[in-house]
Amino acid sequence: MSFNSLKIGKYTIEKPIVQGGMGVGISWDQLAGNVSKEGGLGVISSVGTGYFMDKEFAGKLVANRPLSEDNFYSRDGFEAIIKSARSIAGDKPLAANILYAISGYGNVVRNACELGIDIIITGAGLPTNMPEFTEGYPDVALVPIVSSAKALKIICKRWKKRYDRLPDAVIVEGPKSGGHQGFTYEQCKLEEYRLENLVAPVVAEAALWGDIPVI
């Protein structure tokens, strides 16, 4: 079976498979590096990088756990993960998943740019100011995660007005994604919120803004 490649910004993903961003030790250097190496898009999670290499980069521990958010997320740990993943993936595109809901979101996005990440994926909220934190890094592709066409429309309108920029791609997730998409428990059971019923409206909205790739 052959697949068409996927274009995200200036980057070409040979096999249109985007690995999910799973936090605290799952989507780190080994998984993301090897997915990219094999032609998909490996995605490094920025969550809990203070735990990398048995908490080597946490700074300060209490009860053998990273103390405070500053040590739970470690820039040094993030850097070590990215360097290790890059040693596996070579020059293949490599992404980072950064939750919009975290404390210090903008700082982590900036770190990802400085550390050589090619593509940034953000969910867990509407990242209406995402481009603000990537200023000076025009080659870094920006990919928001949405759960509706309405969410994509809001992001596109605000990005275009404030930053003269649009998403390089968009990921659509339904209530069974295991993420933070804002669905109530009751909505998870409704036909209208099934993933297969969310995709077409998002594709239609993406087309209005210049055929933004939908993942």
C-alpha positions as CSV (number, residue, x, y, z in Angstrom):
1,M,0.0,0.0,0.0
2,S,1.3,3.5,-0.9
3,F,0.4,6.8,0.6
4,N,0.6,10.4,-0.7
5,S,3.0,12.6,1.3
6,L,1.7,15.3,3.6
7,K,2.9,18.9,3.4
8,I,2.9,20.9,6.6
9,G,4.4,24.3,6.0
10,K,7.8,23.8,4.4
11,Y,8.0,20.2,5.6
12,T,7.1,17.1,3.7
13,I,5.9,14.1,5.7
14,E,6.7,11.1,3.5
15,K,4.1,8.9,5.1
16,P,1.0,10.8,6.3
17,I,1.1,9.3,9.8
18,V,1.2,11.7,12.7
19,Q,2.2,10.1,16.0
20,G,0.1,11.3,19.0
21,G,1.6,13.4,21.7
22,M,1.5,11.3,24.9
23,G,2.9,13.0,28.0
24,V,5.3,12.0,30.8
25,G,7.7,9.6,29.2
26,I,5.7,8.0,26.3
27,S,6.2,10.4,23.3
28,W,9.8,11.3,23.9
29,D,13.0,10.7,22.1
30,Q,12.9,7.0,21.2
31,L,9.3,6.9,19.9
32,A,9.3,10.3,18.2
33,G,12.7,9.9,16.8
34,N,12.0,6.6,15.2
35,V,8.6,7.6,13.8
36,S,10.2,10.5,12.0
37,K,13.1,8.3,10.9
38,E,10.7,5.9,9.2
39,G,8.9,8.7,7.3
40,G,6.0,9.7,9.6
41,L,5.9,12.7,11.9
42,G,7.3,12.0,15.3
43,V,5.9,14.2,18.0
44,I,7.7,14.9,21.3
45,S,5.5,15.7,24.3
46,S,6.7,18.7,26.4
47,V,4.8,17.5,29.5
48,G,6.9,16.3,32.5
49,T,10.3,16.7,30.9
50,G,11.7,17.0,34.4
51,Y,11.3,13.2,34.7
52,F,13.6,12.5,31.7
53,M,16.6,10.2,32.5
54,D,15.2,9.4,35.9
55,K,14.7,13.0,36.9
56,E,18.2,14.0,36.0
57,F,17.0,17.4,34.8
58,A,14.4,18.2,37.4
59,G,16.6,20.6,39.5
60,K,15.0,20.1,42.9
61,L,13.1,17.0,44.1
62,V,10.7,16.6,47.1
63,A,9.7,13.0,48.0
64,N,11.6,12.0,44.8
65,R,9.3,14.1,42.6
66,P,10.1,17.3,40.7
67,L,9.3,20.3,43.0
68,S,6.9,22.8,41.4
69,E,5.9,23.4,37.8
70,D,9.4,24.8,37.0
71,N,10.9,21.4,37.7
72,F,8.1,19.3,36.3
73,Y,8.8,21.0,33.0
74,S,12.5,21.3,32.6
75,R,13.9,23.2,29.6
76,D,17.1,21.2,30.0
77,G,15.2,18.0,29.9
78,F,13.3,19.1,26.9
79,E,16.5,20.0,25.1
80,A,18.0,16.6,25.9
81,I,14.9,14.8,24.6
82,I,15.0,16.8,21.4
83,K,18.7,16.3,20.9
84,S,18.3,12.5,21.4
85,A,15.3,12.4,19.0
86,R,17.2,14.4,16.4
87,S,20.1,12.0,16.6
88,I,17.7,9.2,15.6
89,A,15.6,11.1,13.0
90,G,18.4,13.0,11.3
91,D,17.1,15.8,9.2
92,K,13.5,14.4,9.0
93,P,10.8,16.7,10.4
94,L,10.2,16.6,14.1
95,A,7.3,18.0,16.0
96,A,6.5,19.0,19.6
97,N,3.1,18.8,21.3
98,I,2.6,21.6,23.7
99,L,-0.7,21.9,25.7
100,Y,-2.3,25.3,25.6
101,A,-3.6,24.8,29.1
102,I,-0.2,24.5,30.8
103,S,1.4,27.2,32.9
104,G,4.0,29.1,30.9
105,Y,2.7,27.9,27.5
106,G,4.4,30.7,25.6
107,N,7.7,30.0,27.2
108,V,7.6,26.3,26.3
109,V,6.7,27.2,22.7
110,R,9.7,29.6,22.5
111,N,11.9,26.9,23.9
112,A,10.8,24.5,21.2
113,C,11.6,27.0,18.5
114,E,15.0,27.7,20.0
115,L,15.8,24.0,20.4
116,G,15.2,23.3,16.7
117,I,11.7,21.8,16.6
118,D,10.2,22.0,13.1
119,I,6.5,21.8,13.8
120,I,4.5,22.7,17.0
121,I,1.1,21.1,17.7
122,T,-1.2,22.6,20.3
123,G,-4.5,21.4,21.8
124,A,-6.2,21.6,25.2
125,G,-7.7,25.0,24.5
126,L,-8.0,27.5,21.6
127,P,-4.4,28.7,20.9
128,T,-5.5,32.1,19.5
129,N,-2.1,33.7,20.3
130,M,0.1,30.8,19.3
131,P,2.0,32.7,16.5
132,E,3.0,35.4,19.1
133,F,5.5,33.1,20.7
134,T,7.1,31.9,17.4
135,E,8.1,35.4,16.2
136,G,11.5,35.2,14.6
137,Y,11.0,31.6,13.6
138,P,9.0,31.7,10.4
139,D,9.9,28.2,9.3
140,V,8.3,26.6,12.4
141,A,5.0,25.2,11.3
142,L,2.0,25.7,13.6
143,V,-0.7,23.1,13.9
144,P,-3.6,23.6,16.3
145,I,-5.9,20.8,17.4
146,V,-9.6,21.5,17.1
147,S,-12.8,19.6,17.8
148,S,-15.1,21.6,15.6
149,A,-15.3,23.8,12.5
150,K,-16.3,26.7,14.7
151,A,-13.0,26.4,16.7
152,L,-11.0,26.4,13.5
153,K,-12.8,29.5,12.2
154,I,-12.1,31.4,15.4
155,I,-8.4,30.5,15.2
156,C,-8.1,31.4,11.6
157,K,-9.9,34.8,12.0
158,R,-7.8,35.8,15.0
159,W,-4.5,34.6,13.5
160,K,-5.1,36.4,10.2
161,K,-6.2,39.6,11.9
162,R,-3.4,39.8,14.5
163,Y,-0.5,38.0,12.9
164,D,-1.4,37.8,9.2
165,R,-0.9,34.1,9.5
166,L,-2.9,30.9,9.2
167,P,-2.4,27.4,10.5
168,D,0.0,25.2,8.4
169,A,-2.3,22.3,9.1
170,V,-5.0,21.4,11.6
171,I,-5.7,18.3,13.6
172,V,-9.4,17.4,14.3
173,E,-10.1,15.2,17.3
174,G,-13.4,13.8,18.6
175,P,-14.5,12.9,22.2
176,K,-12.7,9.6,22.1
177,S,-9.2,11.1,21.4
178,G,-8.2,10.9,25.0
179,G,-7.2,14.6,24.9
180,H,-8.7,17.8,26.3
181,Q,-11.3,18.7,23.7
182,G,-14.0,20.3,25.9
183,F,-16.7,17.7,25.3
184,T,-19.1,17.0,28.2
185,Y,-19.7,13.4,29.2
186,E,-23.1,13.5,27.7
187,Q,-21.8,14.9,24.4
188,C,-19.5,11.9,24.0
189,K,-22.5,9.7,23.5
190,L,-24.2,11.9,20.8
191,E,-24.1,11.0,17.1
192,E,-23.3,14.6,16.1
193,Y,-20.1,14.6,18.1
194,R,-18.7,11.4,16.6
195,L,-15.4,12.0,14.9
196,E,-16.7,10.9,11.5
197,N,-19.3,13.6,11.8
198,L,-16.9,16.3,12.8
199,V,-14.4,15.8,10.0
200,A,-16.4,17.1,7.0
201,P,-17.3,20.5,8.5
202,V,-13.7,21.0,9.6
203,V,-12.5,20.1,6.0
204,A,-15.1,22.5,4.6
205,E,-13.9,25.4,6.9
206,A,-10.3,24.6,6.2
207,A,-11.0,25.0,2.4
208,L,-12.3,28.5,3.0
209,W,-8.9,29.6,4.3
210,G,-6.8,28.1,1.5
211,D,-7.1,24.4,1.7
212,I,-5.4,24.0,5.1
213,P,-4.4,20.3,5.4
214,V,-6.7,18.4,7.9
215,I,-5.2,15.6,9.9
